[in-house]
Amino acid sequence: MRYQADYQGTGELMRSPEMLALVSEKGALALAHAVEISPVRTGEFAGGWRLEARSDGGPRANRAEAQVVNDAADEVLADVVDGHDVPARLLAYLEETGAA
């Protein structure tokens, strides 16, 4: 028996409501942890986190994705100047917990 890839079916699965729900759930966990480990100088950085989830994500707009984004004005200061490195700590958390 030979395996025959079903690219259309795989694509449908990757854009499905169930896949969007799964990545949104994992994204919500990441969002909560990002807020938890964020430094609080003015409160803007910790309050600047949001979750963006969509079914047409990825480099070719062909899969569900969730992104944790921070658009606070002091984001660079909190991460680079103060050395908190929240993105690296968040990624390490996601890898440790299997949520990535």
C-alpha positions, -999 to 999 in steps of 0.1 A, spaced: 0 0 0 13 34 -9 5 66 9 -12 92 -12 -11 127 2 -44 146 3 -32 182 1 -67 196 -3 -80 177 27 -49 188 48 -55 224 37 -91 222 47 -81 208 81 -55 235 87 -82 262 80 -111 245 98 -130 260 127 -117 232 149 -81 242 142 -88 278 147 -103 269 181 -73 249 190 -47 276 181 -69 302 199 -70 281 230 -32 278 230 -29 315 222 -50 324 252 -27 304 275 3 322 260 -14 356 264 -22 349 301 15 339 307 28 370 288 7 393 310 18 374 341 56 377 334 55 413 320 73 439 340 51 467 353 67 501 351 38 522 338 13 493 333 12 501 296 34 471 286 15 445 307 -18 460 294 -6 461 258 -10 423 251 -37 410 228 -44 378 209 -49 378 172 -64 345 158 -75 339 122 -81 310 98 -61 325 69 -27 329 86 8 317 79 31 328 51 7 316 24 -25 325 42 -33 287 42 -36 278 79 -51 288 112 -28 308 134 -28 327 167 -4 355 175 3 371 209 11 407 201 21 437 223 18 471 208 26 492 240 48 522 233 73 510 260 76 475 246 111 480 234 122 496 266 108 467 287 123 440 265 156 454 253 168 481 276 156 466 309 166 431 298 133 413 307 132 395 273 95 386 276 93 370 241 122 346 248 108 337 283 73 332 268 86 309 240 106 289 266 73 285 287 54 274 256 80 248 247 82 235 283 45 231 286 40 217 252 17 245 241 39 256 213 
